């Protein structure tokens, strides 16, 4: 997903969980503040995670976090980031929607999680 903030064109792709998480932990200084461990229910944690995704996808980004926070005051823009985040998170975590009553679940078990024959 391509976005523009302050005339800077940025990629917001969220292809992996780990890169943004490492960046988040550095920004939040988890080593010295373990109480800042990522909790998606906390607004500030979610905002820093979104910024971390941008940093991960755009290593030469000049956008400061303060400018990012100002940009997401536009709630339509913020919601578009959150919608994309949730869609990508479902793909990354391999989560399938729950089956409706009367339908068979489409959830697949990865090969690593399947019981071995023997």
Biopython code that builds the backbone (N, CA, C, O; Angstrom):
import numpy as np
from Bio.PDB.StructureBuilder import StructureBuilder

atoms = [
    (1, "UNK", "N", (0.864, -1.169, 0.000)),
    (1, "UNK", "CA", (0.000, 0.000, 0.000)),
    (1, "UNK", "C", (0.909, 1.231, 0.000)),
    (1, "UNK", "O", (1.838, 1.333, 0.801)),
    (2, "UNK", "N", (0.629, 2.140, -0.892)),
    (2, "UNK", "CA", (1.427, 3.358, -0.972)),
    (2, "UNK", "C", (0.662, 4.496, -0.301)),
    (2, "UNK", "O", (-0.530, 4.680, -0.545)),
    (3, "UNK", "N", (1.350, 5.252, 0.540)),
    (3, "UNK", "CA", (0.739, 6.391, 1.223)),
    (3, "UNK", "C", (1.649, 7.605, 1.051)),
    (3, "UNK", "O", (2.829, 7.470, 0.727)),
    (4, "UNK", "N", (1.090, 8.779, 1.270)),
    (4, "UNK", "CA", (1.871, 10.004, 1.206)),
    (4, "UNK", "C", (1.595, 10.809, 2.471)),
    (4, "UNK", "O", (0.448, 11.084, 2.821)),
    (5, "UNK", "N", (2.680, 11.176, 3.143)),
    (5, "UNK", "CA", (2.589, 12.034, 4.324)),
    (5, "UNK", "C", (3.625, 13.134, 4.144)),
    (5, "UNK", "O", (4.801, 12.850, 3.912)),
    (6, "UNK", "N", (3.197, 14.382, 4.249)),
    (6, "UNK", "CA", (4.087, 15.533, 4.087)),
    (6, "UNK", "C", (4.882, 15.448, 2.783)),
    (6, "UNK", "O", (6.087, 15.696, 2.766)),
    (7, "UNK", "N", (4.201, 15.098, 1.702)),
    (7, "UNK", "CA", (4.800, 14.989, 0.365)),
    (7, "UNK", "C", (5.844, 13.885, 0.248)),
    (7, "UNK", "O", (6.571, 13.836, -0.744)),
    (8, "UNK", "N", (5.937, 13.002, 1.234)),
    (8, "UNK", "CA", (6.859, 11.871, 1.163)),
    (8, "UNK", "C", (6.041, 10.621, 0.822)),
    (8, "UNK", "O", (5.139, 10.236, 1.567)),
    (9, "UNK", "N", (6.362, 10.005, -0.293)),
    (9, "UNK", "CA", (5.675, 8.795, -0.730)),
    (9, "UNK", "C", (6.319, 7.612, -0.024)),
    (9, "UNK", "O", (7.530, 7.408, -0.107)),
    (10, "UNK", "N", (5.492, 6.832, 0.676)),
    (10, "UNK", "CA", (5.989, 5.736, 1.507)),
    (10, "UNK", "C", (5.235, 4.445, 1.213)),
    (10, "UNK", "O", (4.072, 4.461, 0.810)),
    (11, "UNK", "N", (5.915, 3.344, 1.421)),
    (11, "UNK", "CA", (5.291, 2.030, 1.316)),
    (11, "UNK", "C", (4.827, 1.592, 2.707)),
    (11, "UNK", "O", (5.552, 1.746, 3.689)),
    (12, "UNK", "N", (3.649, 1.063, 2.775)),
    (12, "UNK", "CA", (3.110, 0.492, 4.007)),
    (12, "UNK", "C", (2.665, -0.916, 3.638)),
    (12, "UNK", "O", (1.495, -1.151, 3.337)),
    (13, "UNK", "N", (3.629, -1.864, 3.666)),
    (13, "UNK", "CA", (3.362, -3.203, 3.145)),
    (13, "UNK", "C", (3.147, -4.251, 4.222)),
    (13, "UNK", "O", (2.307, -5.136, 4.054)),
    (14, "UNK", "N", (3.875, -4.176, 5.312)),
    (14, "UNK", "CA", (3.716, -5.099, 6.431)),
    (14, "UNK", "C", (3.789, -6.548, 5.959)),
    (14, "UNK", "O", (2.818, -7.299, 6.051)),
    (15, "UNK", "N", (4.966, -6.926, 5.450)),
    (15, "UNK", "CA", (5.182, -8.271, 4.926)),
    (15, "UNK", "C", (5.615, -9.265, 6.001)),
    (15, "UNK", "O", (5.493, -10.475, 5.812)),
    (16, "UNK", "N", (6.112, -8.768, 7.111)),
    (16, "UNK", "CA", (6.622, -9.625, 8.181)),
    (16, "UNK", "C", (6.320, -8.976, 9.521)),
    (16, "UNK", "O", (6.232, -7.753, 9.629)),
    (17, "UNK", "N", (6.165, -9.798, 10.523)),
    (17, "UNK", "CA", (5.922, -9.309, 11.875)),
    (17, "UNK", "C", (7.219, -8.868, 12.539)),
    (17, "UNK", "O", (7.225, -7.894, 13.291)),
    (18, "UNK", "N", (8.325, -9.573, 12.272)),
    (18, "UNK", "CA", (9.541, -9.412, 13.061)),
    (18, "UNK", "C", (10.253, -8.089, 12.848)),
    (18, "UNK", "O", (10.664, -7.465, 13.826)),
    (19, "UNK", "N", (10.415, -7.639, 11.631)),
    (19, "UNK", "CA", (11.106, -6.367, 11.395)),
    (19, "UNK", "C", (10.455, -5.206, 12.131)),
    (19, "UNK", "O", (11.127, -4.495, 12.879)),
    (20, "UNK", "N", (9.145, -5.000, 11.930)),
    (20, "UNK", "CA", (8.480, -3.921, 12.669)),
    (20, "UNK", "C", (8.551, -4.104, 14.188)),
    (20, "UNK", "O", (8.645, -3.120, 14.922)),
    (21, "UNK", "N", (8.505, -5.353, 14.667)),
    (21, "UNK", "CA", (8.564, -5.579, 16.109)),
    (21, "UNK", "C", (9.935, -5.191, 16.667)),
    (21, "UNK", "O", (10.018, -4.598, 17.742)),
    (22, "UNK", "N", (11.003, -5.519, 15.949)),
    (22, "UNK", "CA", (12.347, -5.125, 16.407)),
    (22, "UNK", "C", (12.461, -3.605, 16.475)),
    (22, "UNK", "O", (13.015, -3.057, 17.428)),
    (23, "UNK", "N", (11.933, -2.932, 15.458)),
    (23, "UNK", "CA", (11.975, -1.469, 15.439)),
    (23, "UNK", "C", (11.137, -0.912, 16.585)),
    (23, "UNK", "O", (11.564, 0.014, 17.276)),
    (24, "UNK", "N", (9.953, -1.471, 16.788)),
    (24, "UNK", "CA", (9.087, -1.047, 17.901)),
    (24, "UNK", "C", (9.839, -1.158, 19.231)),
    (24, "UNK", "O", (9.831, -0.227, 20.036)),
    (25, "UNK", "N", (10.483, -2.298, 19.449)),
    (25, "UNK", "CA", (11.196, -2.510, 20.717)),
    (25, "UNK", "C", (12.324, -1.513, 20.901)),
    (25, "UNK", "O", (12.592, -1.087, 22.025)),
    (26, "UNK", "N", (12.988, -1.133, 19.820)),
    (26, "UNK", "CA", (14.035, -0.116, 19.926)),
    (26, "UNK", "C", (13.463, 1.256, 20.249)),
    (26, "UNK", "O", (13.976, 1.959, 21.119)),
    (27, "UNK", "N", (12.400, 1.636, 19.548)),
    (27, "UNK", "CA", (11.773, 2.937, 19.797)),
    (27, "UNK", "C", (11.283, 3.024, 21.239)),
    (27, "UNK", "O", (11.483, 4.036, 21.910)),
    (28, "UNK", "N", (10.641, 1.959, 21.711)),
    (28, "UNK", "CA", (10.045, 1.964, 23.052)),
    (28, "UNK", "C", (11.052, 1.629, 24.148)),
    (28, "UNK", "O", (10.712, 1.665, 25.331)),
    (29, "UNK", "N", (12.290, 1.302, 23.769)),
    (29, "UNK", "CA", (13.357, 0.994, 24.731)),
    (29, "UNK", "C", (12.919, -0.098, 25.714)),
    (29, "UNK", "O", (12.979, 0.066, 26.932)),
    (30, "UNK", "N", (12.477, -1.213, 25.133)),
    (30, "UNK", "CA", (11.949, -2.332, 25.915)),
    (30, "UNK", "C", (12.969, -2.861, 26.917)),
    (30, "UNK", "O", (12.604, -3.298, 28.008)),
    (31, "UNK", "N", (14.233, -2.823, 26.551)),
    (31, "UNK", "CA", (15.272, -3.344, 27.445)),
    (31, "UNK", "C", (15.230, -2.639, 28.803)),
    (31, "UNK", "O", (15.415, -3.276, 29.840)),
    (32, "UNK", "N", (14.989, -1.335, 28.796)),
    (32, "UNK", "CA", (14.952, -0.571, 30.045)),
    (32, "UNK", "C", (13.539, -0.322, 30.561)),
    (32, "UNK", "O", (13.350, 0.105, 31.700)),
    (33, "UNK", "N", (12.549, -0.592, 29.711)),
    (33, "UNK", "CA", (11.144, -0.351, 30.086)),
    (33, "UNK", "C", (10.286, -1.541, 29.659)),
    (33, "UNK", "O", (9.513, -1.431, 28.707)),
    (34, "UNK", "N", (10.412, -2.675, 30.348)),
    (34, "UNK", "CA", (9.648, -3.863, 29.940)),
    (34, "UNK", "C", (8.130, -3.654, 30.004)),
    (34, "UNK", "O", (7.379, -4.414, 29.392)),
    (35, "UNK", "N", (7.679, -2.652, 30.725)),
    (35, "UNK", "CA", (6.253, -2.357, 30.794)),
    (35, "UNK", "C", (5.722, -1.805, 29.466)),
    (35, "UNK", "O", (4.511, -1.651, 29.304)),
    (36, "UNK", "N", (6.605, -1.510, 28.528)),
    (36, "UNK", "CA", (6.208, -0.995, 27.216)),
    (36, "UNK", "C", (6.121, -2.095, 26.163)),
    (36, "UNK", "O", (6.017, -1.805, 24.971)),
    (37, "UNK", "N", (6.163, -3.351, 26.592)),
    (37, "UNK", "CA", (6.023, -4.469, 25.656)),
    (37, "UNK", "C", (4.737, -4.276, 24.861)),
    (37, "UNK", "O", (3.717, -3.847, 25.402)),
    (38, "UNK", "N", (4.797, -4.597, 23.578)),
    (38, "UNK", "CA", (3.683, -4.327, 22.685)),
    (38, "UNK", "C", (2.373, -4.923, 23.178)),
    (38, "UNK", "O", (2.276, -6.116, 23.463)),
    (39, "UNK", "N", (1.378, -4.064, 23.270)),
    (39, "UNK", "CA", (0.018, -4.448, 23.631)),
    (39, "UNK", "C", (-0.907, -3.696, 22.678)),
    (39, "UNK", "O", (-1.096, -2.490, 22.837)),
    (40, "UNK", "N", (-1.487, -4.378, 21.696)),
    (40, "UNK", "CA", (-2.285, -3.690, 20.678)),
    (40, "UNK", "C", (-3.523, -2.979, 21.216)),
    (40, "UNK", "O", (-4.155, -2.206, 20.495)),
    (41, "UNK", "N", (-3.870, -3.230, 22.457)),
    (41, "UNK", "CA", (-5.019, -2.548, 23.055)),
    (41, "UNK", "C", (-4.646, -1.110, 23.439)),
    (41, "UNK", "O", (-5.508, -0.234, 23.499)),
    (42, "UNK", "N", (-3.367, -0.883, 23.694)),
    (42, "UNK", "CA", (-2.912, 0.465, 24.071)),
    (42, "UNK", "C", (-2.685, 1.302, 22.817)),
    (42, "UNK", "O", (-1.928, 0.918, 21.926)),
    (43, "UNK", "N", (-3.341, 2.427, 22.765)),
    (43, "UNK", "CA", (-3.300, 3.286, 21.587)),
    (43, "UNK", "C", (-1.881, 3.688, 21.220)),
    (43, "UNK", "O", (-1.502, 3.591, 20.052)),
    (44, "UNK", "N", (-1.101, 4.128, 22.169)),
    (44, "UNK", "CA", (0.265, 4.569, 21.865)),
    (44, "UNK", "C", (1.088, 3.419, 21.297)),
    (44, "UNK", "O", (1.914, 3.634, 20.409)),
    (45, "UNK", "N", (0.879, 2.213, 21.788)),
    (45, "UNK", "CA", (1.613, 1.054, 21.268)),
    (45, "UNK", "C", (1.242, 0.809, 19.803)),
    (45, "UNK", "O", (2.108, 0.526, 18.976)),
    (46, "UNK", "N", (-0.040, 0.918, 19.494)),
    (46, "UNK", "CA", (-0.489, 0.695, 18.123)),
    (46, "UNK", "C", (0.064, 1.765, 17.195)),
    (46, "UNK", "O", (0.475, 1.461, 16.075)),
    (47, "UNK", "N", (0.079, 3.015, 17.649)),
    (47, "UNK", "CA", (0.604, 4.100, 16.820)),
    (47, "UNK", "C", (2.096, 3.918, 16.552)),
    (47, "UNK", "O", (2.559, 4.131, 15.431)),
    (48, "UNK", "N", (2.835, 3.532, 17.565)),
    (48, "UNK", "CA", (4.274, 3.295, 17.382)),
    (48, "UNK", "C", (4.493, 2.084, 16.475)),
    (48, "UNK", "O", (5.434, 2.079, 15.682)),
    (49, "UNK", "N", (3.653, 1.066, 16.574)),
    (49, "UNK", "CA", (3.784, -0.089, 15.692)),
    (49, "UNK", "C", (3.545, 0.305, 14.238)),
    (49, "UNK", "O", (4.286, -0.131, 13.356)),
    (50, "UNK", "N", (2.533, 1.116, 13.973)),
    (50, "UNK", "CA", (2.283, 1.570, 12.603)),
    (50, "UNK", "C", (3.478, 2.348, 12.070)),
    (50, "UNK", "O", (3.876, 2.173, 10.918)),
    (51, "UNK", "N", (4.042, 3.197, 12.901)),
    (51, "UNK", "CA", (5.241, 3.947, 12.505)),
    (51, "UNK", "C", (6.410, 2.990, 12.275)),
    (51, "UNK", "O", (7.205, 3.194, 11.359)),
    (52, "UNK", "N", (6.517, 1.963, 13.090)),
    (52, "UNK", "CA", (7.583, 0.966, 12.945)),
    (52, "UNK", "C", (7.454, 0.215, 11.622)),
    (52, "UNK", "O", (8.458, -0.107, 10.987)),
    (53, "UNK", "N", (6.221, -0.064, 11.211)),
    (53, "UNK", "CA", (6.000, -0.712, 9.922)),
    (53, "UNK", "C", (6.511, 0.193, 8.802)),
    (53, "UNK", "O", (7.166, -0.269, 7.868)),
    (54, "UNK", "N", (6.206, 1.478, 8.905)),
    (54, "UNK", "CA", (6.706, 2.422, 7.901)),
    (54, "UNK", "C", (8.227, 2.453, 7.880)),
    (54, "UNK", "O", (8.827, 2.431, 6.805)),
    (55, "UNK", "N", (8.855, 2.503, 9.035)),
    (55, "UNK", "CA", (10.321, 2.502, 9.091)),
    (55, "UNK", "C", (10.900, 1.227, 8.489)),
    (55, "UNK", "O", (11.902, 1.270, 7.775)),
    (56, "UNK", "N", (10.277, 0.115, 8.774)),
    (56, "UNK", "CA", (10.757, -1.163, 8.243)),
    (56, "UNK", "C", (10.657, -1.195, 6.713)),
    (56, "UNK", "O", (11.557, -1.696, 6.039)),
    (57, "UNK", "N", (9.576, -0.668, 6.181)),
    (57, "UNK", "CA", (9.343, -0.693, 4.743)),
    (57, "UNK", "C", (10.055, 0.427, 3.990)),
    (57, "UNK", "O", (10.186, 0.367, 2.767)),
    (58, "UNK", "N", (10.516, 1.447, 4.710)),
    (58, "UNK", "CA", (11.136, 2.622, 4.089)),
    (58, "UNK", "C", (12.388, 3.022, 4.872)),
    (58, "UNK", "O", (12.355, 3.997, 5.623)),
    (59, "UNK", "N", (13.489, 2.287, 4.709)),
    (59, "UNK", "CA", (14.680, 2.543, 5.527)),
    (59, "UNK", "C", (15.260, 3.953, 5.385)),
    (59, "UNK", "O", (15.960, 4.420, 6.284)),
    (60, "UNK", "N", (14.983, 4.633, 4.280)),
    (60, "UNK", "CA", (15.498, 5.995, 4.082)),
    (60, "UNK", "C", (14.459, 7.061, 4.428)),
    (60, "UNK", "O", (14.623, 8.226, 4.064)),
    (61, "UNK", "N", (13.415, 6.681, 5.114)),
    (61, "UNK", "CA", (12.324, 7.592, 5.457)),
    (61, "UNK", "C", (12.831, 8.759, 6.297)),
    (61, "UNK", "O", (13.634, 8.577, 7.212)),
    (62, "UNK", "N", (12.356, 9.956, 5.977)),
    (62, "UNK", "CA", (12.726, 11.137, 6.768)),
    (62, "UNK", "C", (11.587, 11.580, 7.688)),
    (62, "UNK", "O", (11.784, 12.439, 8.547)),
    (63, "UNK", "N", (10.410, 11.006, 7.515)),
    (63, "UNK", "CA", (9.238, 11.361, 8.316)),
    (63, "UNK", "C", (9.506, 11.106, 9.792)),
    (63, "UNK", "O", (9.878, 9.999, 10.181)),
    (64, "UNK", "N", (9.317, 12.127, 10.605)),
    (64, "UNK", "CA", (9.487, 11.994, 12.056)),
    (64, "UNK", "C", (8.197, 11.459, 12.665)),
    (64, "UNK", "O", (7.109, 11.632, 12.116)),
    (65, "UNK", "N", (8.346, 10.811, 13.801)),
    (65, "UNK", "CA", (7.168, 10.223, 14.453)),
    (65, "UNK", "C", (6.133, 11.292, 14.797)),
    (65, "UNK", "O", (4.932, 11.031, 14.736)),
    (66, "UNK", "N", (6.584, 12.476, 15.152)),
    (66, "UNK", "CA", (5.654, 13.560, 15.481)),
    (66, "UNK", "C", (4.775, 13.903, 14.277)),
    (66, "UNK", "O", (3.579, 14.157, 14.421)),
    (67, "UNK", "N", (5.390, 13.906, 13.077)),
    (67, "UNK", "CA", (4.628, 14.204, 11.862)),
    (67, "UNK", "C", (3.679, 13.060, 11.516)),
    (67, "UNK", "O", (2.577, 13.288, 11.018)),
    (68, "UNK", "N", (4.115, 11.830, 11.783)),
    (68, "UNK", "CA", (3.237, 10.685, 11.572)),
    (68, "UNK", "C", (2.027, 10.780, 12.496)),
    (68, "UNK", "O", (0.895, 10.578, 12.057)),
    (69, "UNK", "N", (2.256, 11.084, 13.767)),
    (69, "UNK", "CA", (1.152, 11.199, 14.723)),
    (69, "UNK", "C", (0.186, 12.307, 14.317)),
    (69, "UNK", "O", (-1.023, 12.182, 14.513)),
    (70, "UNK", "N", (0.712, 13.376, 13.760)),
    (70, "UNK", "CA", (-0.146, 14.462, 13.275)),
    (70, "UNK", "C", (-0.986, 13.978, 12.090)),
    (70, "UNK", "O", (-2.166, 14.309, 11.980)),
    (71, "UNK", "N", (-0.362, 13.188, 11.204)),
    (71, "UNK", "CA", (-1.067, 12.697, 10.015)),
    (71, "UNK", "C", (-2.219, 11.767, 10.377)),
    (71, "UNK", "O", (-3.265, 11.792, 9.729)),
    (72, "UNK", "N", (-2.032, 10.947, 11.407)),
    (72, "UNK", "CA", (-3.100, 9.993, 11.750)),
    (72, "UNK", "C", (-4.228, 10.636, 12.568)),
    (72, "UNK", "O", (-5.171, 9.957, 12.974)),
    (73, "UNK", "N", (-4.122, 11.932, 12.801)),
    (73, "UNK", "CA", (-5.269, 12.641, 13.368)),
    (73, "UNK", "C", (-6.424, 12.662, 12.371)),
    (73, "UNK", "O", (-7.582, 12.834, 12.752)),
    (74, "UNK", "N", (-6.097, 12.486, 11.084)),
    (74, "UNK", "CA", (-7.118, 12.309, 10.053)),
    (74, "UNK", "C", (-7.655, 10.892, 10.237)),
    (74, "UNK", "O", (-7.001, 9.925, 9.846)),
    (75, "UNK", "N", (-8.824, 10.766, 10.820)),
    (75, "UNK", "CA", (-9.341, 9.453, 11.204)),
    (75, "UNK", "C", (-9.626, 8.537, 10.009)),
    (75, "UNK", "O", (-9.537, 7.317, 10.143)),
    (76, "UNK", "N", (-9.963, 9.092, 8.860)),
    (76, "UNK", "CA", (-10.157, 8.250, 7.672)),
    (76, "UNK", "C", (-8.824, 7.642, 7.242)),
    (76, "UNK", "O", (-8.759, 6.466, 6.884)),
    (77, "UNK", "N", (-7.778, 8.437, 7.277)),
    (77, "UNK", "CA", (-6.445, 7.937, 6.941)),
    (77, "UNK", "C", (-6.011, 6.881, 7.950)),
    (77, "UNK", "O", (-5.510, 5.821, 7.575)),
    (78, "UNK", "N", (-6.207, 7.174, 9.231)),
    (78, "UNK", "CA", (-5.843, 6.225, 10.289)),
    (78, "UNK", "C", (-6.602, 4.910, 10.117)),
    (78, "UNK", "O", (-6.022, 3.832, 10.244)),
    (79, "UNK", "N", (-7.886, 5.001, 9.831)),
    (79, "UNK", "CA", (-8.696, 3.785, 9.662)),
    (79, "UNK", "C", (-8.224, 2.976, 8.460)),
    (79, "UNK", "O", (-8.250, 1.746, 8.494)),
    (80, "UNK", "N", (-7.795, 3.652, 7.401)),
    (80, "UNK", "CA", (-7.296, 2.913, 6.236)),
    (80, "UNK", "C", (-6.011, 2.155, 6.599)),
    (80, "UNK", "O", (-5.813, 1.029, 6.142)),
    (81, "UNK", "N", (-5.141, 2.757, 7.412)),
    (81, "UNK", "CA", (-3.936, 2.057, 7.878)),
    (81, "UNK", "C", (-4.310, 0.864, 8.753)),
    (81, "UNK", "O", (-3.745, -0.220, 8.607)),
    (82, "UNK", "N", (-5.253, 1.063, 9.654)),
    (82, "UNK", "CA", (-5.658, -0.009, 10.560)),
    (82, "UNK", "C", (-6.324, -1.159, 9.798)),
    (82, "UNK", "O", (-6.077, -2.327, 10.097)),
    (83, "UNK", "N", (-7.160, -0.832, 8.824)),
    (83, "UNK", "CA", (-7.808, -1.876, 8.025)),
    (83, "UNK", "C", (-6.755, -2.706, 7.299)),
    (83, "UNK", "O", (-6.825, -3.935, 7.286)),
    (84, "UNK", "N", (-5.784, -2.030, 6.696)),
    (84, "UNK", "CA", (-4.726, -2.744, 5.985)),
    (84, "UNK", "C", (-3.878, -3.555, 6.958)),
    (84, "UNK", "O", (-3.502, -4.690, 6.664)),
    (85, "UNK", "N", (-3.578, -2.973, 8.114)),
    (85, "UNK", "CA", (-2.805, -3.675, 9.146)),
    (85, "UNK", "C", (-3.498, -4.988, 9.533)),
    (85, "UNK", "O", (-2.851, -6.033, 9.601)),
    (86, "UNK", "N", (-4.794, -4.934, 9.782)),
    (86, "UNK", "CA", (-5.529, -6.130, 10.200)),
    (86, "UNK", "C", (-5.593, -7.180, 9.088)),
    (86, "UNK", "O", (-5.486, -8.376, 9.359)),
    (87, "UNK", "N", (-5.766, -6.742, 7.850)),
    (87, "UNK", "CA", (-5.772, -7.685, 6.732)),
    (87, "UNK", "C", (-4.410, -8.365, 6.598)),
    (87, "UNK", "O", (-4.337, -9.582, 6.429)),
    (88, "UNK", "N", (-3.352, -7.595, 6.673)),
    (88, "UNK", "CA", (-2.008, -8.158, 6.546)),
    (88, "UNK", "C", (-1.664, -9.043, 7.738)),
    (88, "UNK", "O", (-1.026, -10.083, 7.574)),
    (89, "UNK", "N", (-2.079, -8.640, 8.930)),
    (89, "UNK", "CA", (-1.815, -9.439, 10.124)),
    (89, "UNK", "C", (-2.468, -10.808, 10.003)),
    (89, "UNK", "O", (-1.872, -11.814, 10.387)),
    (90, "UNK", "N", (-3.682, -10.855, 9.475)),
    (90, "UNK", "CA", (-4.365, -12.134, 9.278)),
    (90, "UNK", "C", (-3.587, -13.022, 8.315)),
    (90, "UNK", "O", (-3.509, -14.235, 8.513)),
    (91, "UNK", "N", (-3.015, -12.430, 7.282)),
    (91, "UNK", "CA", (-2.219, -13.203, 6.324)),
    (91, "UNK", "C", (-0.927, -13.677, 6.988)),
    (91, "UNK", "O", (-0.563, -14.849, 6.881)),
    (92, "UNK", "N", (-0.247, -12.781, 7.663)),
    (92, "UNK", "CA", (1.028, -13.117, 8.310)),
    (92, "UNK", "C", (0.839, -14.221, 9.349)),
    (92, "UNK", "O", (1.647, -15.146, 9.435)),
    (93, "UNK", "N", (-0.210, -14.119, 10.121)),
    (93, "UNK", "CA", (-0.471, -15.085, 11.179)),
    (93, "UNK", "C", (-1.247, -16.300, 10.683)),
    (93, "UNK", "O", (-1.531, -17.219, 11.451)),
    (94, "UNK", "N", (-1.590, -16.301, 9.391)),
    (94, "UNK", "CA", (-2.324, -17.395, 8.762)),
    (94, "UNK", "C", (-3.639, -17.676, 9.487)),
    (94, "UNK", "O", (-3.961, -18.820, 9.809)),
    (95, "UNK", "N", (-4.380, -16.616, 9.731)),
    (95, "UNK", "CA", (-5.672, -16.725, 10.411)),
    (95, "UNK", "C", (-6.768, -16.655, 9.357)),
    (95, "UNK", "O", (-6.785, -15.754, 8.518)),
    (96, "UNK", "N", (-7.670, -17.606, 9.413)),
    (96, "UNK", "CA", (-8.806, -17.639, 8.501)),
    (96, "UNK", "C", (-10.057, -17.255, 9.279)),
    (96, "UNK", "O", (-10.146, -17.529, 10.475)),
    (97, "UNK", "N", (-11.022, -16.627, 8.619)),
    (97, "UNK", "CA", (-12.273, -16.284, 9.305)),
    (97, "UNK", "C", (-12.969, -17.538, 9.823)),
    (97, "UNK", "O", (-12.873, -18.609, 9.223)),
    (98, "UNK", "N", (-13.661, -17.390, 10.930)),
    (98, "UNK", "CA", (-14.435, -18.493, 11.490)),
    (98, "UNK", "C", (-15.568, -18.851, 10.535)),
    (98, "UNK", "O", (-16.136, -17.977, 9.880)),
    (99, "UNK", "N", (-15.887, -20.119, 10.460)),
    (99, "UNK", "CA", (-16.981, -20.575, 9.599)),
    (99, "UNK", "C", (-18.310, -20.142, 10.208)),
    (99, "UNK", "O", (-18.490, -20.169, 11.426)),
    (100, "UNK", "N", (-19.225, -19.748, 9.351)),
    (100, "UNK", "CA", (-20.566, -19.415, 9.805)),
    (100, "UNK", "C", (-21.292, -20.709, 10.126)),
    (100, "UNK", "O", (-20.900, -21.785, 9.676)),
    (101, "UNK", "N", (-22.357, -20.591, 10.910)),
    (101, "UNK", "CA", (-23.118, -21.778, 11.295)),
    (101, "UNK", "C", (-23.565, -22.536, 10.053)),
    (101, "UNK", "O", (-24.135, -21.949, 9.134)),
    (102, "UNK", "N", (-23.309, -23.829, 10.025)),
    (102, "UNK", "CA", (-23.696, -24.666, 8.899)),
    (102, "UNK", "C", (-22.622, -24.786, 7.822)),
    (102, "UNK", "O", (-22.757, -25.599, 6.907)),
    (103, "UNK", "N", (-21.546, -23.978, 7.919)),
    (103, "UNK", "CA", (-20.446, -24.064, 6.961)),
    (103, "UNK", "C", (-19.273, -24.768, 7.601)),
    (103, "UNK", "O", (-19.114, -24.767, 8.822)),
    (104, "UNK", "N", (-18.465, -25.362, 6.767)),
    (104, "UNK", "CA", (-17.263, -26.010, 7.275)),
    (104, "UNK", "C", (-16.170, -24.957, 7.410)),
    (104, "UNK", "O", (-16.052, -24.073, 6.562)),
    (105, "UNK", "N", (-15.375, -25.045, 8.465)),
    (105, "UNK", "CA", (-14.292, -24.093, 8.686)),
    (105, "UNK", "C", (-13.285, -24.175, 7.550)),
    (105, "UNK", "O", (-12.950, -25.263, 7.082)),
    (106, "UNK", "N", (-12.806, -23.019, 7.112)),
    (106, "UNK", "CA", (-11.803, -22.955, 6.060)),
    (106, "UNK", "C", (-10.397, -22.875, 6.638)),
    (106, "UNK", "O", (-9.423, -22.783, 5.892)),
    (107, "UNK", "N", (-10.290, -22.908, 7.942)),
    (107, "UNK", "CA", (-8.994, -22.783, 8.580)),
    (107, "UNK", "C", (-8.137, -24.004, 8.262)),
    (107, "UNK", "O", (-8.565, -25.146, 8.423)),
    (108, "UNK", "N", (-6.942, -23.737, 7.816)),
    (108, "UNK", "CA", (-6.016, -24.800, 7.479)),
    (108, "UNK", "C", (-4.950, -24.880, 8.556)),
    (108, "UNK", "O", (-4.528, -23.864, 9.109)),
    (109, "UNK", "N", (-4.532, -26.070, 8.839)),
    (109, "UNK", "CA", (-3.466, -26.270, 9.809)),
    (109, "UNK", "C", (-2.173, -26.371, 9.027)),
    (109, "UNK", "O", (-2.061, -27.167, 8.095)),
    (110, "UNK", "N", (-1.197, -25.560, 9.409)),
    (110, "UNK", "CA", (0.069, -25.610, 8.688)),
    (110, "UNK", "C", (0.718, -26.972, 8.881)),
    (110, "UNK", "O", (0.434, -27.671, 9.854)),
    (111, "UNK", "N", (1.575, -27.339, 7.966)),
    (111, "UNK", "CA", (2.232, -28.639, 8.037)),
    (111, "UNK", "C", (3.007, -28.811, 9.337)),
    (111, "UNK", "O", (3.091, -29.919, 9.866)),
    (112, "UNK", "N", (3.565, -27.743, 9.847)),
    (112, "UNK", "CA", (4.326, -27.821, 11.091)),
    (112, "UNK", "C", (3.431, -28.186, 12.266)),
    (112, "UNK", "O", (3.898, -28.763, 13.248)),
    (113, "UNK", "N", (2.140, -27.853, 12.169)),
    (113, "UNK", "CA", (1.233, -28.078, 13.292)),
    (113, "UNK", "C", (0.447, -29.379, 13.166)),
    (113, "UNK", "O", (-0.253, -29.774, 14.098)),
    (114, "UNK", "N", (0.558, -30.047, 12.015)),
    (114, "UNK", "CA", (-0.192, -31.296, 11.834)),
    (114, "UNK", "C", (0.467, -32.420, 12.605)),
    (114, "UNK", "O", (1.693, -32.490, 12.678)),
    (115, "UNK", "N", (-0.346, -33.309, 13.186)),
    (115, "UNK", "CA", (0.239, -34.443, 13.884)),
    (115, "UNK", "C", (0.945, -35.360, 12.901)),
    (115, "UNK", "O", (0.510, -35.524, 11.761)),
    (116, "UNK", "N", (2.025, -35.949, 13.350)),
    (116, "UNK", "CA", (2.777, -36.867, 12.488)),
    (116, "UNK", "C", (2.131, -38.227, 12.509)),
    (116, "UNK", "O", (1.532, -38.624, 13.509)),
    (117, "UNK", "N", (2.249, -38.943, 11.414)),
    (117, "UNK", "CA", (1.735, -40.303, 11.351)),
    (117, "UNK", "C", (2.783, -41.220, 11.937)),
    (117, "UNK", "O", (3.981, -41.022, 11.736)),
    (118, "UNK", "N", (2.339, -42.200, 12.645)),
    (118, "UNK", "CA", (3.363, -43.080, 13.154)),
    (118, "UNK", "C", (2.921, -43.888, 14.237)),
    (118, "UNK", "O", (3.694, -44.685, 14.767)),
]
sb = StructureBuilder()
sb.init_structure("model")
sb.init_model(0)
sb.init_chain("A")
sb.init_seg("    ")
for serial, (resi, resn, name, xyz) in enumerate(atoms, 1):
    if name == "N":
        sb.init_residue(resn, " ", resi, " ")
    sb.init_atom(name, np.array(xyz, "f"), 0.0, 1.0, " ", f" {name:<3s}", serial, name[0])
structure = sb.get_structure()
